[in-house]
Amino acid sequence: MNRTFKQLTAEQRYQIATLLSKKFSQKQIARYIGKSESCVSREISRNKMYSGKYDAANAHQYAVFRHQTKQKHTNFTSSVQFQVDHLLGQGLSPEQISCRLTLEGKPMVSHESIYQYIWKNKKQGGELYQYLARKQRSRKKRGNKTALRLSWCSSPTN
């Protein structure tokens, strides 16, 4: 069985519709078209009509429509940079900025992209990194764990 993810083709959707009308089980359909049972099950439940019947033409239209209207990856545009700069100035972390932009329905970027933008700005002599809570301070080194463990183990107990 093919385990790599590929979108179903229109032809495969027509095969599903035909086999469903002939009362084939989802397991048999999956074997026939070379997809997993869960793929066939999701396809049927996701794309059936309001009447509960599965129609291949409508299913393909639904799938194409969802693909065209899904949220696309947003590049780090100048307007997004301006918003990030402003929100960093207000004391928000990159994680908070990412979530806030998502909730407000604005073009969203991941917190990791925001961190990369900040470090790139720092390398170019910018000061955005100073708005971060840690400001890339070095962490305190903890004591030698082995030595601590040995001293704890060797201490007399009452």
Secondary structure, 3 states (H helix, E strand, C coil): CCCCCCCCCHHHHHHHHHHHHCCCCHHHHHHHHCCCHHHHHHHHHHHCCCCCCCCHHHHHHHHHHHHHHCCCCCCCCHHHHHHHHHHHHCCCCHHHHHHHHHHCCCCCCCHHHHHHHHHHHHHCCCCHHHHCCCCCCCCCCCCCHHHHHHHHHHCCCC
